[in-house]
Amino acid sequence: MPQDPPIAPPQEGAGSTERGRTGSLIRDLFEVVALAVVIYLLIAFAVQPVHVEGTSMYPGLHNNDLLLTEKVSLYFNGPSRGQVVIISPPIASPNDFIKRVVGLPGEWVRIAPDSRGVGHVYISATRPTSPTGGVELREPYINGVWTQEVLCCTNQGIASPVLPSTGRWAQIPAQDYFVMGDNRNLSEDSRTFGWEPRKGIQAVAIFRFWPPARLGPIPAQTPTLAALAAVGMVAPAGIGRRLRGRSRRNPPAPS
């Protein structure tokens, strides 16, 4: 009688090996996708490039400078005095603005000229008892002599020609900031549009990557309170689209 052909024994592990390869491919794909998502979130929400347009932050920042900004620190605390920040357009504009934080929430601020007509910022942590009191803020970053819009502030935080020649004290609301450009004679800032709400501050400028000749951290000059500087103490200060100089994101923000 003819015999049935022999049946080949099953190949031990063949199916499990195939399943292992499939599982490995799935894991590799998942890792690639996860990495892409992390990079996207980092670019979209943590670090972003901006393009400065205009000269309101001169001499620290120039027209067409390219900067890196970060948002992470803003989730833990508000910006510090002296930090350069990107803010949502406070007036009709297609671009974000770039300014420096000068006054903090809850502080009292006054802007007045000295005997030569040069503008100065005065800060008080408590309600001032004198119309001309407070502590002068020493600002090493401003562009030369400041003689324009040197009377502030109304209750909205803006300059006004009807204020006393000594300026007027105004308290910054609890969730707002007083921001200014370094080029004081040519800057739209809180003197023009008033207090800047915390929710309008989008990012902190930290590094300039263009042009190569000025590559490096944003100039780390910070304001100090004159009375404290005399004894070697520094006031709280920060890290050293088309931004209108005002500044702009990549695409740029104004000054």
C-alpha positions as a Markdown table, in Angstrom:
| # | Residue | x | y | z |
|---|---|---|---|---|
| 1 | Met | 0.0 | 0.0 | 0.0 |
| 2 | Pro | 1.2 | 3.4 | -0.8 |
| 3 | Gln | 2.2 | 5.4 | 2.3 |
| 4 | Asp | 1.2 | 9.0 | 3.0 |
| 5 | Pro | 4.0 | 11.5 | 2.5 |
| 6 | Pro | 5.7 | 12.5 | 5.7 |
| 7 | Ile | 4.3 | 15.7 | 7.3 |
| 8 | Ala | 6.9 | 18.4 | 8.0 |
| 9 | Pro | 7.2 | 19.3 | 11.6 |
| 10 | Pro | 6.1 | 22.8 | 12.5 |
| 11 | Gln | 8.8 | 25.5 | 12.5 |
| 12 | Glu | 9.2 | 26.4 | 16.1 |
| 13 | Gly | 9.1 | 30.2 | 16.8 |
| 14 | Ala | 8.4 | 31.3 | 13.2 |
| 15 | Gly | 5.1 | 33.0 | 14.1 |
| 16 | Ser | 6.4 | 34.6 | 17.2 |
| 17 | Thr | 9.4 | 36.0 | 15.3 |
| 18 | Glu | 7.1 | 37.6 | 12.8 |
| 19 | Arg | 5.0 | 39.0 | 15.5 |
| 20 | Gly | 8.1 | 40.4 | 17.2 |
| 21 | Arg | 9.2 | 42.2 | 14.0 |
| 22 | Thr | 5.8 | 43.7 | 13.6 |
| 23 | Gly | 5.7 | 44.8 | 17.2 |
| 24 | Ser | 9.2 | 46.4 | 16.8 |
| 25 | Leu | 8.1 | 48.3 | 13.7 |
| 26 | Ile | 5.0 | 49.6 | 15.6 |
| 27 | Arg | 7.2 | 50.7 | 18.5 |
| 28 | Asp | 9.7 | 52.4 | 16.2 |
| 29 | Leu | 6.8 | 54.2 | 14.4 |
| 30 | Phe | 5.3 | 55.3 | 17.7 |
| 31 | Glu | 8.7 | 56.7 | 18.8 |
| 32 | Val | 9.1 | 58.6 | 15.6 |
| 33 | Val | 5.6 | 60.1 | 15.8 |
| 34 | Ala | 6.1 | 60.9 | 19.5 |
| 35 | Leu | 9.4 | 62.7 | 18.8 |
| 36 | Ala | 7.8 | 64.7 | 16.0 |
| 37 | Val | 5.0 | 65.7 | 18.3 |
| 38 | Val | 7.4 | 66.8 | 21.0 |
| 39 | Ile | 9.5 | 68.8 | 18.5 |
| 40 | Tyr | 6.3 | 70.4 | 17.1 |
| 41 | Leu | 5.1 | 71.4 | 20.6 |
| 42 | Leu | 8.5 | 72.7 | 21.5 |
| 43 | Ile | 8.6 | 74.9 | 18.4 |
| 44 | Ala | 4.9 | 75.9 | 18.7 |
| 45 | Phe | 4.7 | 76.6 | 22.4 |
| 46 | Ala | 8.1 | 76.8 | 24.0 |
| 47 | Val | 10.7 | 78.4 | 21.7 |
| 48 | Gln | 9.9 | 80.6 | 18.7 |
| 49 | Pro | 11.9 | 82.9 | 16.4 |
| 50 | Val | 10.9 | 86.5 | 15.9 |
| 51 | His | 11.9 | 89.2 | 13.5 |
| 52 | Val | 12.4 | 92.7 | 14.8 |
| 53 | Glu | 11.1 | 95.5 | 12.6 |
| 54 | Gly | 11.7 | 99.0 | 13.6 |
| 55 | Thr | 13.9 | 100.9 | 16.0 |
| 56 | Ser | 11.8 | 101.3 | 19.2 |
| 57 | Met | 14.2 | 99.0 | 21.1 |
| 58 | Tyr | 17.4 | 100.6 | 19.7 |
| 59 | Pro | 20.3 | 100.5 | 20.7 |
| 60 | Gly | 19.8 | 97.0 | 22.3 |
| 61 | Leu | 17.9 | 95.6 | 19.4 |
| 62 | His | 18.2 | 96.7 | 15.7 |
| 63 | Asn | 15.8 | 96.6 | 12.8 |
| 64 | Asn | 15.9 | 93.1 | 11.2 |
| 65 | Asp | 17.5 | 91.4 | 14.2 |
| 66 | Leu | 16.3 | 87.8 | 14.5 |
| 67 | Leu | 15.6 | 86.5 | 18.0 |
| 68 | Leu | 14.6 | 83.4 | 19.9 |
| 69 | Thr | 11.9 | 83.7 | 22.5 |
| 70 | Glu | 10.6 | 81.3 | 25.1 |
| 71 | Lys | 7.2 | 80.9 | 26.8 |
| 72 | Val | 7.9 | 78.3 | 29.5 |
| 73 | Ser | 8.9 | 80.7 | 32.2 |
| 74 | Leu | 5.7 | 82.6 | 31.9 |
| 75 | Tyr | 3.7 | 79.5 | 33.0 |
| 76 | Phe | 5.5 | 79.6 | 36.3 |
| 77 | Asn | 5.7 | 83.3 | 37.1 |
| 78 | Gly | 5.1 | 86.6 | 35.4 |
| 79 | Pro | 7.9 | 88.5 | 33.6 |
| 80 | Ser | 10.5 | 90.3 | 35.7 |
| 81 | Arg | 11.4 | 94.0 | 35.5 |
| 82 | Gly | 14.0 | 94.5 | 32.7 |
| 83 | Gln | 12.9 | 91.5 | 30.6 |
| 84 | Val | 12.3 | 92.1 | 26.9 |
| 85 | Val | 8.9 | 90.6 | 26.0 |
| 86 | Ile | 6.7 | 90.0 | 23.0 |
| 87 | Ile | 3.1 | 91.3 | 23.5 |
| 88 | Ser | -0.1 | 91.0 | 21.5 |
| 89 | Pro | -0.9 | 94.2 | 19.5 |
| 90 | Pro | -2.3 | 96.6 | 22.0 |
| 91 | Ile | -3.5 | 98.9 | 19.1 |
| 92 | Ala | -4.7 | 98.1 | 15.6 |
| 93 | Ser | -1.7 | 96.4 | 14.0 |
| 94 | Pro | -1.1 | 93.2 | 12.1 |
| 95 | Asn | 2.0 | 92.5 | 14.1 |
| 96 | Asp | 3.0 | 91.8 | 17.7 |
| 97 | Phe | 5.1 | 94.3 | 19.7 |
| 98 | Ile | 8.4 | 93.9 | 21.5 |
| 99 | Lys | 9.0 | 96.0 | 24.7 |
| 100 | Arg | 10.8 | 96.0 | 28.0 |
| 101 | Val | 9.0 | 95.4 | 31.3 |
| 102 | Val | 9.5 | 98.6 | 33.4 |
| 103 | Gly | 6.7 | 98.5 | 36.0 |
| 104 | Leu | 5.2 | 95.5 | 37.8 |
| 105 | Pro | 1.7 | 94.7 | 39.0 |
| 106 | Gly | 0.6 | 96.6 | 42.0 |
| 107 | Glu | 3.4 | 99.2 | 41.9 |
| 108 | Trp | 3.0 | 102.9 | 41.5 |
| 109 | Val | 4.7 | 104.5 | 38.6 |
| 110 | Arg | 5.3 | 108.2 | 37.6 |
| 111 | Ile | 7.2 | 109.7 | 34.6 |
| 112 | Ala | 8.5 | 113.2 | 34.9 |
| 113 | Pro | 11.2 | 115.4 | 33.4 |
| 114 | Asp | 14.2 | 116.7 | 35.4 |
| 115 | Ser | 15.3 | 120.3 | 35.3 |
| 116 | Arg | 16.7 | 119.8 | 31.8 |
| 117 | Gly | 13.5 | 118.3 | 30.5 |
| 118 | Val | 14.9 | 114.8 | 30.3 |
| 119 | Gly | 12.4 | 112.0 | 31.2 |
| 120 | His | 12.8 | 109.7 | 34.1 |
| 121 | Val | 10.7 | 106.8 | 35.5 |
| 122 | Tyr | 9.9 | 106.8 | 39.3 |
| 123 | Ile | 8.7 | 103.7 | 41.1 |
| 124 | Ser | 7.0 | 103.2 | 44.5 |
| 125 | Ala | 6.1 | 99.9 | 46.0 |
| 126 | Thr | 3.5 | 101.5 | 48.3 |
| 127 | Arg | 1.1 | 104.4 | 47.8 |
| 128 | Pro | 3.3 | 107.6 | 47.5 |
| 129 | Thr | 2.9 | 110.2 | 50.2 |
| 130 | Ser | 4.4 | 112.9 | 48.0 |
| 131 | Pro | 3.5 | 114.0 | 44.4 |
| 132 | Thr | 7.2 | 114.1 | 43.6 |
| 133 | Gly | 8.4 | 111.2 | 45.7 |
| 134 | Gly | 9.3 | 107.6 | 44.8 |
| 135 | Val | 12.6 | 106.1 | 43.7 |
| 136 | Glu | 14.1 | 106.8 | 40.3 |
| 137 | Leu | 14.6 | 103.8 | 38.0 |
| 138 | Arg | 18.1 | 103.9 | 36.5 |
| 139 | Glu | 17.9 | 102.5 | 33.0 |
| 140 | Pro | 21.3 | 101.8 | 31.3 |
| 141 | Tyr | 19.7 | 100.5 | 28.1 |
| 142 | Ile | 17.8 | 103.6 | 26.9 |
| 143 | Asn | 18.9 | 105.4 | 23.7 |
| 144 | Gly | 20.4 | 108.7 | 24.7 |
| 145 | Val | 18.5 | 111.7 | 26.0 |
| 146 | Trp | 14.7 | 111.1 | 26.5 |
| 147 | Thr | 12.7 | 114.3 | 26.0 |
| 148 | Gln | 9.5 | 113.1 | 24.3 |
| 149 | Glu | 6.3 | 112.0 | 26.3 |
| 150 | Val | 7.9 | 112.7 | 29.7 |
| 151 | Leu | 4.6 | 113.3 | 31.6 |
| 152 | Cys | 2.8 | 110.2 | 32.9 |
| 153 | Cys | 0.5 | 108.7 | 34.1 |
| 154 | Thr | -3.2 | 108.9 | 33.8 |
| 155 | Asn | -5.3 | 106.2 | 35.5 |
| 156 | Gln | -5.0 | 104.2 | 32.3 |
| 157 | Gly | -1.2 | 104.5 | 32.4 |
| 158 | Ile | -0.8 | 106.8 | 29.4 |
| 159 | Ala | 1.0 | 110.2 | 29.0 |
| 160 | Ser | -1.0 | 113.4 | 28.8 |
| 161 | Pro | 0.0 | 117.0 | 28.2 |
| 162 | Val | -2.6 | 118.1 | 30.8 |
| 163 | Leu | -0.7 | 116.4 | 33.7 |
| 164 | Pro | 1.3 | 118.5 | 36.2 |
| 165 | Ser | 4.8 | 119.2 | 35.1 |
| 166 | Thr | 6.0 | 116.7 | 37.8 |
| 167 | Gly | 4.0 | 113.9 | 36.3 |
| 168 | Arg | 1.3 | 112.0 | 38.2 |
| 169 | Trp | 1.4 | 108.8 | 40.2 |
| 170 | Ala | -0.8 | 105.9 | 38.9 |
| 171 | Gln | -1.0 | 102.4 | 40.3 |
| 172 | Ile | -0.5 | 99.5 | 37.9 |
| 173 | Pro | -3.5 | 97.1 | 38.2 |
| 174 | Ala | -2.9 | 93.7 | 39.8 |
| 175 | Gln | -2.7 | 91.8 | 36.5 |
| 176 | Asp | -1.0 | 94.4 | 34.4 |
| 177 | Tyr | 2.5 | 95.7 | 33.5 |
| 178 | Phe | 4.0 | 99.0 | 32.4 |
| 179 | Val | 6.1 | 98.4 | 29.3 |
| 180 | Met | 8.3 | 100.7 | 27.3 |
| 181 | Gly | 10.6 | 100.8 | 24.3 |
| 182 | Asp | 14.3 | 101.5 | 24.9 |
| 183 | Asn | 14.3 | 104.2 | 22.2 |
| 184 | Arg | 12.0 | 106.4 | 24.3 |
| 185 | Asn | 11.6 | 109.2 | 21.8 |
| 186 | Leu | 10.4 | 106.9 | 19.1 |
| 187 | Ser | 8.4 | 104.2 | 20.8 |
| 188 | Glu | 4.7 | 103.3 | 21.0 |
| 189 | Asp | 4.4 | 101.8 | 24.5 |
| 190 | Ser | 2.4 | 102.0 | 27.7 |
| 191 | Arg | 2.6 | 105.8 | 27.4 |
| 192 | Thr | 0.5 | 105.5 | 24.3 |
| 193 | Phe | -1.7 | 102.4 | 24.8 |
| 194 | Gly | -1.7 | 102.1 | 28.6 |
| 195 | Trp | -1.2 | 99.1 | 30.9 |
| 196 | Glu | -0.3 | 95.8 | 29.3 |
| 197 | Pro | -2.4 | 92.9 | 30.6 |
| 198 | Arg | -0.5 | 89.7 | 31.7 |
| 199 | Lys | -2.5 | 87.7 | 29.2 |
| 200 | Gly | -1.2 | 89.9 | 26.4 |
| 201 | Ile | 2.5 | 89.0 | 27.2 |
| 202 | Gln | 3.2 | 86.1 | 24.9 |
| 203 | Ala | 6.9 | 85.3 | 25.3 |
| 204 | Val | 10.3 | 86.5 | 26.6 |
| 205 | Ala | 13.2 | 87.3 | 24.2 |
| 206 | Ile | 16.3 | 85.4 | 25.2 |
| 207 | Phe | 18.8 | 85.1 | 22.4 |
| 208 | Arg | 19.7 | 87.0 | 19.1 |
| 209 | Phe | 20.8 | 84.6 | 16.3 |
| 210 | Trp | 21.1 | 87.1 | 13.5 |
| 211 | Pro | 23.2 | 89.0 | 12.5 |
| 212 | Pro | 26.2 | 86.9 | 13.3 |
| 213 | Ala | 28.2 | 90.0 | 14.4 |
| 214 | Arg | 25.7 | 90.4 | 17.3 |
| 215 | Leu | 25.1 | 86.8 | 18.1 |
| 216 | Gly | 24.4 | 86.1 | 21.7 |
| 217 | Pro | 21.9 | 86.6 | 24.6 |
| 218 | Ile | 19.7 | 89.6 | 24.7 |
| 219 | Pro | 21.7 | 92.4 | 26.3 |
| 220 | Ala | 21.6 | 91.7 | 30.0 |
| 221 | Gln | 21.3 | 95.4 | 31.1 |
| 222 | Thr | 18.6 | 95.7 | 33.8 |
| 223 | Pro | 17.1 | 98.7 | 35.6 |
| 224 | Thr | 18.0 | 99.3 | 39.2 |
| 225 | Leu | 16.3 | 101.5 | 41.8 |
| 226 | Ala | 18.6 | 104.4 | 42.5 |
| 227 | Ala | 18.2 | 104.3 | 46.3 |
| 228 | Leu | 19.1 | 100.6 | 46.4 |
| 229 | Ala | 21.9 | 100.8 | 43.9 |
| 230 | Ala | 23.8 | 103.1 | 46.3 |
| 231 | Val | 24.2 | 100.3 | 48.8 |
| 232 | Gly | 24.9 | 97.6 | 46.2 |
| 233 | Met | 21.4 | 96.1 | 46.1 |
| 234 | Val | 19.6 | 95.5 | 42.8 |
| 235 | Ala | 15.9 | 95.7 | 42.3 |
| 236 | Pro | 14.0 | 92.6 | 41.0 |
| 237 | Ala | 15.1 | 92.1 | 37.4 |
| 238 | Gly | 14.8 | 89.5 | 34.7 |
| 239 | Ile | 17.0 | 87.3 | 32.6 |
| 240 | Gly | 19.5 | 88.8 | 31.1 |
| 241 | Arg | 5.8 | 88.0 | 13.9 |
| 242 | Arg | 6.9 | 91.2 | 12.9 |
| 243 | Leu | 7.5 | 93.1 | 16.0 |
| 244 | Arg | 7.2 | 96.9 | 15.6 |
| 245 | Gly | 10.5 | 98.2 | 17.0 |
| 246 | Arg | 7.5 | 97.6 | 17.9 |
| 247 | Ser | 8.9 | 93.4 | 16.6 |
| 248 | Arg | 7.6 | 90.3 | 14.4 |
| 249 | Arg | 7.3 | 86.6 | 14.5 |
| 250 | Asn | 9.0 | 84.6 | 11.8 |
| 251 | Pro | 7.1 | 86.0 | 9.9 |
| 252 | Pro | 8.0 | 89.2 | 11.8 |
| 253 | Ala | 6.4 | 91.6 | 14.9 |
| 254 | Pro | 6.7 | 95.6 | 15.5 |
| 255 | Ser | 8.3 | 98.0 | 18.0 |
